[in-house]
Amino acid sequence: MWSLRVRNWFFWSHLVLGVIAGVAIFTMSVTGALLALQPQVLEWVEADQRRVAVPPGATRLEPGALLAAATRGRTLQDGASLLRLRAPDSAAVITIGRGQVVFVDPYSGAVLGEGARGLRRTFQWLTEFHRWFAVPTEHRATARSVTGWSTVGFVGLALTGAILWIPRKRTWALVVRGLTPAWPSTAAARHFNWHTVAGIWSVPVLLVLALSGVVIAFPWATTMLYALAGTPAPVAARAEQPLAQPRGRAAAGPSTPPDFRRLDAAWNQAERQVPTWGSITLRIQGRTNGPLSFTITDATHWNPFARSQLVMSGADGSVVRWEPYAGLPRGQRWRGWARFAHTGELGGLTGQLVAGIACVSAALLVYTGLSLALRRLARARRSSRDDARAA
């Protein structure tokens, strides 16, 4: 009797969580599936702009020349950056502003194009809908709270669902039935089979996606992650954020046009910091003497997203801060893993495919779960009416 009461508690907890958070989980699952292969889709569509012919004996232009070519007739906005890959046939990627990029030939300085602008806007909208339902800025905090707590609910759904999957009578035949998809004759039986089978196969991946999503959504979850890693939680701004600007100067808008020539020596220093660099991204400050912030990946590291941070003074080119990835606290490294585990990118293309399939499975779980809940509600109402007639 006690075990039955416990099972009933798990069942009703699972049902209530699913009904409350189902719609938000469904939207996040669908958008997550559509975003799973975003890097590969963009690379395929923009292949003619991302790859260049390497002239014999040619050397790549300095970053200052590339930025000058990309911004001719264009204005840099907040969030502008320059990305260079080590591969000789890779074009330089300059982000002009929100969702606007320019590809530049690193040898001639010719502008190759602005990418697939429509597709990029679509992916940007899907990302915003995934995070906060793409609502206006004034409602964004509320929407993020809804998606964040729905993700917490999803963790509870995954755990309670895995417990409920365990058959009361643990026979091999029942275990196989719970692992095998089928097509029963009635809709209710089909939905129950799909719900249990899809749930048990995808629950390990869904737990990774949901737990990493909670870490991304809430500072308290990040603090817990740092505590598990045995690392003090950060009290200052995150390392990847730009340094605060000096007092007395407005943060918005450049005071004078930026001088791109000052970047060349700093960029060479960034390359020397990690001789085996795979990619270097420079966040561009609007101010002429603003700090220069570099993000550098190591091509020889097992984790392609192992990022070292270098901040240099824009005035004299001195190193303000150098944070090699190997020297980062364990908690900070785990936080980076959570970010790319959430998208599956930590496992490369295979990880992204697995994450995308798990998102499709999650959408199916919401659909079949709500279908089963509505059928249970309808049965309960019919039973109540029958009892009333009998009385």
Buried (B, 14 or more C-beta within 10 A) or exposed (E): EEEEEEBEEBBEBBBEBBBEBBEBBBBBBBBBBBBBBBBEBBEEBBEEBBBBEBEEEEEBBBBBBBBBBBBEEBEBBEBBBBBBBEEEEBBBBBBBEEBBBBBBBBBBBEBBBBBBEEBBEEBEEBBBBBBBBBBEEEEBEEBBEBBBBBBBBBBBBBBBBBBBBEEEEEEEEEBEBBEEEEEEEEEBEBBBBBBBBBBBBBBEBBBBBBBBBBBBBBEEBBBBBBEEBEBEBBEEEEBEEBBEBEEEEEEEEBEEEBEBEBBBBBBEBBBEBBEEBBBBBBBBBBBBBBBBBBBBBBBEBEBBEBBBBBBBBBEEBEEEEBBBBEEBBEBBBBBBBBBBBBBBBBBEEEBBBBBBBBBBBBBBBBBBBBBBBEBEEEEEEEEEEEEEEEE
